[in-house]
Amino acid sequence: MNLWDYYRVLGLRQGASDDEIKKAYRRKAMEFHPDRNQSPDAQEIFIRITEAYEYLTTHPHGRNISEEEVRRNYQAWVDYRQAEARKRAEAYARATYAEFRKSQVYKSTTIIDGTMVFLGLGLAVMVIFMSVYGYQYRMKVAVTSRDEPSLSLAALTFIIGCSYLIISLLYLSAWVAQKRKKQKKNSTNVKNQENKESV
C-alpha cells in the first residue's frame, strides 16, 4: 500500500488530522477485528487498517513537506517498519477483541473531548446547586410537614452530583494532560523540522 491507500482504507481525506485518524481507526478496528467480525476477509482488512494507522501516526504525512520528502519517508518506512507493523497487526488479529482493547495501539486512539468534559463539569455543579438550593427553598415554602422535602432524597442527589463532579475533574485532568502531550509532540516535530532545514 502507498500513502494514499492508507488514507483510503481508513476512509479519510488526504491530510486528515491526528484526531481524525485516531477516530477512524478506532471505528474500523471495532468493525473488522476478527474476534467481532466473522467474514472471511475481516482479518486482512483489520491488518491493513492497523498498518495504515501505524504509518499515518508515525510520519509527518501532511505537515508541509514536499512530495519528494513524502516518497523518501515512505520508502524508508517500507524498508524498515512495514514488516514490523504487519507482524503486530497479525498478532492483534489473533488476539481476542478484549485483549486487543488492552493493547497500546488501541489505547492510543482514545480522545477526550473537551466540550463533553466542560459540559459534564457544568452539569455536576448544577446538580449540586439544585440539590442544596432546592432543598432549602422547599423547606422555606413548606406550610405543613407533608410539604417538606425528603432530606434523604436531597442528600442522595447531592452525593450523585459530587460523584459526577469528581469524575468530571478526573476527565478534565486527563484532557489537560492529553493537550500538553499533543503540544509537546508538535513542538518536537517543529524543532526536528527546523533542525533538518538548518542542516
C-alpha distance (Angstrom), angle and dihedral (degrees) to the residues before:
residue distance angle dihedral
M1 . . .
N2 3.79 . .
L3 3.79 131.6 .
W4 3.79 94.5 -84.7
D5 3.81 92.0 47.4
Y6 3.79 88.0 56.4
Y7 3.79 91.2 57.3
R8 3.80 90.7 44.3
V9 3.83 96.8 52.5
L10 3.80 89.2 51.8
G11 3.81 90.9 47.3
L12 3.81 93.2 -118.8
R13 3.78 136.9 136.1
Q14 3.79 117.4 -116.0
G15 3.81 111.8 -86.2
A16 3.82 95.0 24.9
S17 3.81 114.7 169.1
D18 3.80 122.8 -102.9
D19 3.81 90.2 -107.2
E20 3.82 91.2 52.8
I21 3.83 90.0 49.3
K22 3.82 91.4 50.2
K23 3.80 93.6 48.0
A24 3.82 92.3 47.2
Y25 3.80 92.8 48.7
R26 3.80 93.8 47.4
R27 3.82 91.0 50.6
K28 3.82 94.0 46.4
A29 3.82 93.5 43.7
M30 3.80 90.2 54.0
E31 3.80 89.9 49.4
F32 3.83 99.5 45.1
H33 3.81 106.8 30.5
P34 3.82 103.7 126.7
D35 3.79 91.0 -130.1
R36 3.83 88.5 63.7
N37 3.80 102.7 27.6
Q38 3.80 116.5 56.6
S39 3.83 97.2 -172.6
P40 3.82 114.1 122.5
D41 3.81 94.4 -118.1
A42 3.84 96.7 45.0
Q43 3.81 94.1 96.6
E44 3.81 93.7 51.8
I45 3.82 91.8 46.2
F46 3.80 90.3 48.6
I47 3.81 90.8 51.0
R48 3.82 91.6 49.3
I49 3.80 95.0 49.1
T50 3.83 91.1 47.4
E51 3.80 90.2 49.6
A52 3.82 89.7 49.6
Y53 3.80 92.5 48.0
E54 3.79 93.0 50.6
Y55 3.79 92.7 49.0
L56 3.81 96.6 45.5
T57 3.81 94.0 47.4
T58 3.83 95.2 48.6
H59 3.80 101.9 45.8
P60 3.82 134.3 62.4
H61 3.80 90.8 -116.0
G62 3.80 99.0 155.4
R63 3.78 105.3 19.6
N64 3.81 105.4 111.1
I65 3.78 98.2 -77.1
S66 3.79 127.6 141.6
E67 3.80 125.3 -101.9
E68 3.82 88.9 -111.8
E69 3.82 91.2 55.3
V70 3.81 89.7 48.6
R71 3.81 90.2 53.1
R72 3.82 92.8 46.3
N73 3.81 92.3 47.9
Y74 3.76 90.9 47.0
Q75 3.81 94.2 49.2
A76 3.81 92.5 48.0
W77 3.77 89.9 50.6
V78 3.80 92.6 47.3
D79 3.79 90.5 52.3
Y80 3.77 95.8 49.8
R81 3.81 114.2 14.9
Q82 3.77 109.2 28.7
A83 3.79 94.3 77.7
E84 3.81 90.7 47.2
A85 3.79 92.3 49.3
R86 3.78 90.5 50.0
K87 3.82 91.9 49.9
R88 3.78 90.7 51.9
A89 3.80 91.1 46.1
E90 3.82 89.9 51.5
A91 3.81 90.0 50.6
Y92 3.82 90.1 50.5
A93 3.80 89.2 49.4
R94 3.82 91.1 53.7
A95 3.81 92.1 49.4
T96 3.77 123.2 83.4
Y97 3.79 115.8 -100.2
A98 3.81 89.7 -110.5
E99 3.83 89.9 55.7
F100 3.81 91.1 44.9
R101 3.83 90.4 54.2
K102 3.82 88.3 59.4
S103 3.81 92.1 53.9
Q104 3.79 122.3 108.0
V105 3.81 92.6 -119.8
Y106 3.80 92.4 56.4
K107 3.81 92.8 44.1
S108 3.80 89.1 52.2
T109 3.82 89.2 65.6
T110 3.80 93.4 64.0
I111 3.78 111.8 117.5
I112 3.78 122.0 -176.1
D113 3.78 110.0 -149.7
G114 3.81 110.9 -137.6
T115 3.81 92.8 -153.7
M116 3.80 91.9 58.2
V117 3.82 91.0 46.3
F118 3.79 92.2 55.5
L119 3.81 92.8 42.3
G120 3.81 88.2 52.6
L121 3.80 91.4 50.5
G122 3.81 90.8 49.2
L123 3.79 92.3 48.6
A124 3.83 92.4 48.5
V125 3.81 92.1 50.7
M126 3.81 90.5 46.9
V127 3.83 92.6 51.4
I128 3.81 91.3 49.5
F129 3.80 92.4 46.7
M130 3.80 93.8 46.7
S131 3.81 93.5 48.0
V132 3.83 91.9 52.8
Y133 3.81 98.3 36.3
G134 3.81 93.2 40.1
Y135 3.78 92.5 51.6
Q136 3.82 92.5 48.2
Y137 3.81 92.5 45.8
R138 3.81 93.6 48.9
M139 3.81 90.4 48.3
K140 3.80 90.0 51.5
V141 3.81 95.4 50.5
A142 3.81 96.5 39.0
V143 3.79 111.7 116.6
T144 3.80 98.9 -176.7
S145 3.79 132.7 23.4
R146 3.81 88.4 -104.3
D147 3.80 89.4 61.9
E148 3.81 92.5 54.3
P149 3.82 114.7 106.1
S150 3.77 122.4 -115.4
L151 3.81 111.3 -94.1
S152 3.81 91.4 -157.2
L153 3.82 91.4 53.7
A154 3.83 91.1 48.3
A155 3.82 90.1 48.3
L156 3.81 91.6 48.9
T157 3.80 91.6 50.0
F158 3.80 90.0 48.1
I159 3.82 91.6 50.7
I160 3.82 91.1 48.8
G161 3.81 89.8 50.5
C162 3.82 91.7 49.2
S163 3.82 91.3 48.2
Y164 3.79 90.8 50.2
L165 3.82 89.8 47.9
I166 3.81 91.6 53.3
I167 3.82 91.3 48.6
S168 3.82 90.3 47.9
L169 3.81 91.0 50.1
L170 3.81 90.2 51.5
Y171 3.80 89.9 51.2
L172 3.81 89.4 47.2
S173 3.81 91.8 54.3
A174 3.84 90.4 47.8
W175 3.82 90.1 48.6
V176 3.83 91.6 50.4
A177 3.82 90.3 48.3
Q178 3.82 90.1 49.4
K179 3.83 91.0 50.7
R180 3.81 91.9 49.1
K181 3.80 91.4 48.6
K182 3.81 90.7 50.7
Q183 3.84 91.7 48.3
K184 3.80 90.8 48.8
K185 3.81 90.7 49.6
N186 3.81 91.4 48.7
S187 3.82 92.8 48.7
T188 3.83 89.9 48.8
N189 3.82 90.0 51.3
V190 3.81 90.7 49.4
K191 3.82 91.5 49.4
N192 3.81 91.2 48.1
Q193 3.80 90.1 49.9
E194 3.82 91.3 48.8
N195 3.82 90.3 49.3
K196 3.82 90.6 51.4
E197 3.79 91.3 49.5
S198 3.81 92.9 48.6
V199 3.83 92.3 52.2
